[in-house]
Amino acid sequence: MQLLFCVTHMFAPGNNELSVQEGEILTVTNQNVGSGWVEARNSRGNVGLVFDNSQYSYFMNKINFINAHPIFSHRFPGFSKTPNPEVYLLTKSVAKGNDKLPIYAGEVGPVWLYPQIQLDCVVADPKKGSKMYGLKSYIEYQITPNTTNRPVNHRYKHFDWLYERLVEKFACALPIPCLPDKQVTGRFEEEFIKMRMERLQGWMSRMCRHPVISNSEVLQLFLNYRDEKEWKLGKRKAEKDEFVGVKIFSTIDPELPELDPGQVEQKYEMYSQFTRSMDNSVKELLAVGHLHWKRCTGPLQKEYRQIGKAFQNLSSVFNTSAYPTLSATGKTYEEIAELVAGQPKKDLHFLMETNNEYKGLLGCFPDTIAVHKAAIDKVKEADHLVTMNKISQQDKHIMEKNLSTMSYALQAEMNHFHSNRIYDYNRLMQFYLEEQVKFYETIAEKLKKALGQYTTM
């Protein structure tokens, strides 16, 4: 399959031609049109003719660059899986009004503008629905935002649509964690529905807590649409959004002094190292947690049962009517066995779920940070490009200024991440340790009761 990557806008004057947006990727449907034209299809399914005056072809499923604007033709002859930062680096315009995303100097450094009222929502009341005369069934969830207290209904596929829109729009600047996995079998089992609802709640809460995402039109549509018509119109508008991919940076307006490229690279290295380190730590805790859960419901439970059985067997050689304490002690250890097996669901479950959330979140950072690395590398090429008369000094300054904006966005995002992880892990560890204390206190009380049945001699 051959793809065309568009590095600038092209308006189609003819009926058979296809208008394209900067940064858009088209699928070639017919390469043999002739005279420099190809037939291509965009992501919305529209098919038309596009003029390809590209000079560069790279085999990653053969990707060509459309160079409708001559100034781009020799600047950055390269392409990778990382979104091309040059689409933004030479952009002069800044979004205004509602599209503008300000960054301010906070106590911890650059921060996003936070809303006065924290958005939140409750995912609840799952109900089975059907269509096509009952041939197709699904589960629908009720989502109630705290801003309106008016519930809306969504299926999993609507959550999936929201996720795709958020990734398309924000993923170059903000890590968007994946939704809970899709399920082919067992979708209507009560335990699975409960688990999915819990995970959708966690995902939605994280989206609502983000100052940029919570204020986005697409999330507001998801939470506040009033009828089917408004939902469909809003979806079409979101799917035509121009400020997606690296162009999201053109909406960011940091009210802070410009950083030099050296400072930007230093921040990139620091955040890259931090996210790798935390990712490894989270994965280690998950591995230990899984092992401990298996031990509690397997070997540990079995060992306590065996201890209990051994005490009861020993009691059989005594006169049980006159000396019942050994048998009672054996039953105490059998009760402890059940407590040990059931405890992970009361405390370790929440520890694991939160760490799974963070595993997903941290897994997004490498791609987000890679965009910044690619931008840093492009700016490093600027002096050479000026020398070769391929860009002007003014272009170079625009690139450095935009790189500074990208860095402030990353800093604001990392500061948001830090504040969230402190809050999440503080609350999580308080809950986990409280439950652990209750667990061991319950065992201690049972052992004290067993102890009290023996007389001091």
Solvent accessible surface area in square Angstrom, and as a share of the most:
residue,aa,sasa,rsa
1,M,155,0.69
2,Q,23,0.10
3,L,29,0.14
4,L,1,0.01
5,F,12,0.05
6,C,1,0.00
7,V,8,0.04
8,T,17,0.10
9,H,97,0.43
10,M,39,0.17
11,F,171,0.71
12,A,17,0.13
13,P,109,0.68
14,G,29,0.28
15,N,160,0.82
16,N,112,0.57
17,E,53,0.24
18,L,18,0.09
19,S,48,0.31
20,V,2,0.01
21,Q,61,0.27
22,E,27,0.12
23,G,30,0.28
24,E,22,0.10
25,I,84,0.43
26,L,1,0.00
27,T,29,0.17
28,V,21,0.12
29,T,59,0.34
30,N,62,0.32
31,Q,104,0.46
32,N,137,0.70
33,V,60,0.35
34,G,37,0.36
35,S,106,0.69
36,G,39,0.37
37,W,73,0.25
38,V,12,0.07
39,E,53,0.24
40,A,0,0.00
41,R,99,0.36
42,N,8,0.04
43,S,98,0.63
44,R,105,0.38
45,G,44,0.43
46,N,76,0.39
47,V,79,0.45
48,G,6,0.06
49,L,46,0.23
50,V,2,0.01
51,F,85,0.36
52,D,32,0.17
53,N,70,0.36
54,S,31,0.20
55,Q,112,0.50
56,Y,50,0.19
57,S,57,0.37
58,Y,77,0.29
59,F,163,0.68
60,M,72,0.32
61,N,103,0.53
62,K,57,0.24
63,I,6,0.03
64,N,12,0.06
65,F,10,0.04
66,I,1,0.01
67,N,8,0.04
68,A,43,0.33
69,H,86,0.38
70,P,108,0.68
71,I,74,0.38
72,F,32,0.13
73,S,15,0.09
74,H,87,0.39
75,R,6,0.02
76,F,16,0.07
77,P,64,0.40
78,G,21,0.20
79,F,43,0.18
80,S,55,0.36
81,K,177,0.75
82,T,33,0.19
83,P,60,0.38
84,N,8,0.04
85,P,3,0.02
86,E,6,0.02
87,V,5,0.03
88,Y,6,0.02
89,L,0,0.00
90,L,24,0.12
91,T,35,0.20
92,K,139,0.59
93,S,82,0.53
94,V,72,0.41
95,A,11,0.09
96,K,171,0.73
97,G,61,0.59
98,N,151,0.78
99,D,70,0.36
100,K,76,0.32
101,L,31,0.15
102,P,22,0.14
103,I,0,0.00
104,Y,75,0.28
105,A,75,0.58
106,G,32,0.31
107,E,185,0.83
108,V,110,0.63
109,G,22,0.21
110,P,17,0.11
111,V,34,0.19
112,W,5,0.02
113,L,101,0.50
114,Y,92,0.35
115,P,58,0.36
116,Q,189,0.84
117,I,130,0.66
118,Q,84,0.37
119,L,10,0.05
120,D,62,0.32
121,C,4,0.02
122,V,88,0.51
123,V,7,0.04
124,A,36,0.28
125,D,64,0.33
126,P,45,0.29
127,K,127,0.54
128,K,131,0.55
129,G,20,0.20
130,S,63,0.41
131,K,80,0.34
132,M,116,0.52
133,Y,229,0.87
134,G,45,0.43
135,L,146,0.73
136,K,91,0.38
137,S,30,0.20
138,Y,39,0.15
139,I,20,0.10
140,E,52,0.23
141,Y,3,0.01
142,Q,59,0.26
143,I,0,0.00
144,T,34,0.20
145,P,0,0.00
146,N,67,0.34
147,T,77,0.45
148,T,63,0.36
149,N,115,0.59
150,R,68,0.25
151,P,64,0.40
152,V,7,0.04
153,N,69,0.35
154,H,0,0.00
155,R,30,0.11
156,Y,27,0.10
157,K,107,0.45
158,H,32,0.14
159,F,0,0.00
160,D,26,0.13
161,W,25,0.09
162,L,0,0.00
163,Y,44,0.17
164,E,84,0.38
165,R,39,0.14
166,L,0,0.00
167,V,51,0.29
168,E,72,0.32
169,K,40,0.17
170,F,3,0.01
171,A,32,0.25
172,C,8,0.05
173,A,2,0.02
174,L,2,0.01
175,P,9,0.06
176,I,5,0.02
177,P,9,0.06
178,C,88,0.53
179,L,16,0.08
180,P,20,0.13
181,D,122,0.63
182,K,137,0.58
183,Q,73,0.32
184,V,138,0.79
185,T,103,0.60
186,G,26,0.25
187,R,89,0.32
188,F,73,0.30
189,E,111,0.50
190,E,149,0.67
191,E,133,0.60
192,F,23,0.09
193,I,25,0.13
194,K,125,0.53
195,M,71,0.32
196,R,19,0.07
197,M,44,0.19
198,E,64,0.29
199,R,86,0.32
200,L,0,0.00
201,Q,45,0.20
202,G,17,0.17
203,W,12,0.04
204,M,0,0.00
205,S,25,0.16
206,R,23,0.08
207,M,4,0.02
208,C,0,0.00
209,R,50,0.18
210,H,11,0.05
211,P,7,0.04
212,V,9,0.05
213,I,2,0.01
214,S,4,0.03
215,N,112,0.57
216,S,11,0.07
217,E,109,0.49
218,V,11,0.06
219,L,0,0.00
220,Q,62,0.28
221,L,24,0.12
222,F,0,0.00
223,L,0,0.00
224,N,37,0.19
225,Y,30,0.11
226,R,171,0.62
227,D,75,0.39
228,E,104,0.47
229,K,147,0.62
230,E,72,0.32
231,W,10,0.04
232,K,105,0.44
233,L,91,0.45
234,G,17,0.16
235,K,51,0.22
236,R,125,0.46
237,K,130,0.55
238,A,20,0.15
239,E,66,0.30
240,K,130,0.55
241,D,47,0.24
242,E,87,0.39
243,F,62,0.26
244,V,34,0.20
245,G,23,0.22
246,V,9,0.05
247,K,23,0.10
248,I,3,0.02
249,F,1,0.00
250,S,9,0.06
251,T,3,0.02
252,I,6,0.03
253,D,39,0.20
254,P,25,0.16
255,E,102,0.46
256,L,40,0.20
257,P,105,0.66
258,E,82,0.37
259,L,25,0.12
260,D,74,0.38
261,P,44,0.28
262,G,49,0.47
263,Q,81,0.36
264,V,4,0.02
265,E,44,0.20
266,Q,132,0.58
267,K,66,0.28
268,Y,29,0.11
269,E,89,0.40
270,M,97,0.43
271,Y,16,0.06
272,S,13,0.09
273,Q,119,0.53
274,F,47,0.19
275,T,7,0.04
276,R,141,0.52
277,S,63,0.41
278,M,22,0.10
279,D,24,0.13
280,N,98,0.50
281,S,62,0.40
282,V,6,0.04
283,K,92,0.39
284,E,116,0.52
285,L,67,0.34
286,L,10,0.05
287,A,65,0.50
288,V,87,0.50
289,G,4,0.04
290,H,100,0.44
291,L,111,0.55
292,H,75,0.33
293,W,64,0.22
294,K,142,0.60
295,R,98,0.36
296,C,8,0.05
297,T,63,0.37
298,G,29,0.28
299,P,64,0.40
300,L,38,0.19
301,Q,23,0.10
302,K,122,0.52
303,E,82,0.37
304,Y,63,0.24
305,R,112,0.41
306,Q,98,0.44
307,I,71,0.36
308,G,0,0.00
309,K,115,0.49
310,A,58,0.45
311,F,64,0.27
312,Q,43,0.19
313,N,85,0.43
314,L,87,0.43
315,S,4,0.03
316,S,80,0.52
317,V,117,0.67
318,F,89,0.37
319,N,100,0.51
320,T,66,0.39
321,S,103,0.66
322,A,78,0.61
323,Y,76,0.29
324,P,74,0.46
325,T,13,0.08
326,L,19,0.10
327,S,27,0.17
328,A,29,0.22
329,T,15,0.09
330,G,0,0.00
331,K,110,0.47
332,T,15,0.09
333,Y,46,0.17
334,E,60,0.27
335,E,83,0.37
336,I,2,0.01
337,A,0,0.00
338,E,88,0.39
339,L,47,0.23
340,V,9,0.05
341,A,17,0.13
342,G,30,0.29
343,Q,15,0.07
344,P,3,0.02
345,K,147,0.62
346,K,114,0.48
347,D,3,0.01
348,L,7,0.03
349,H,44,0.20
350,F,83,0.34
351,L,11,0.06
352,M,11,0.05
353,E,27,0.12
354,T,25,0.15
355,N,1,0.01
356,N,59,0.30
357,E,57,0.26
358,Y,0,0.00
359,K,85,0.36
360,G,31,0.30
361,L,14,0.07
362,L,2,0.01
363,G,47,0.45
364,C,24,0.14
365,F,0,0.00
366,P,78,0.49
367,D,108,0.56
368,T,2,0.01
369,I,7,0.03
370,A,34,0.26
371,V,2,0.01
372,H,3,0.01
373,K,67,0.28
374,A,23,0.18
375,A,0,0.00
376,I,3,0.01
377,D,53,0.28
378,K,31,0.13
379,V,10,0.06
380,K,117,0.49
381,E,70,0.31
382,A,0,0.00
383,D,84,0.44
384,H,114,0.51
385,L,10,0.05
386,V,29,0.17
387,T,105,0.61
388,M,100,0.44
389,N,136,0.70
390,K,76,0.32
391,I,10,0.05
392,S,55,0.35
393,Q,120,0.53
394,Q,117,0.52
395,D,19,0.10
396,K,40,0.17
397,H,97,0.43
398,I,20,0.10
399,M,0,0.00
400,E,36,0.16
401,K,102,0.43
402,N,14,0.07
403,L,1,0.00
404,S,4,0.02
405,T,11,0.06
406,M,0,0.00
407,S,3,0.02
408,Y,12,0.05
409,A,0,0.00
410,L,5,0.02
411,Q,9,0.04
412,A,1,0.01
413,E,6,0.02
414,M,0,0.00
415,N,21,0.11
416,H,15,0.07
417,F,5,0.02
418,H,47,0.21
419,S,60,0.39
420,N,16,0.08
421,R,71,0.26
422,I,117,0.59
423,Y,120,0.46
424,D,4,0.02
425,Y,48,0.18
426,N,91,0.46
427,R,132,0.48
428,L,11,0.05
429,M,72,0.32
430,Q,105,0.47
431,F,71,0.30
432,Y,34,0.13
433,L,98,0.49
434,E,100,0.45
435,E,28,0.13
436,Q,35,0.15
437,V,81,0.47
438,K,117,0.49
439,F,21,0.09
440,Y,129,0.49
441,E,101,0.45
442,T,55,0.32
443,I,21,0.11
444,A,41,0.32
445,E,106,0.47
446,K,57,0.24
447,L,66,0.33
448,K,125,0.53
449,K,151,0.64
450,A,8,0.06
451,L,127,0.63
452,G,64,0.61
453,Q,79,0.35
454,Y,77,0.29
455,T,107,0.62
456,T,141,0.82
457,M,215,0.96
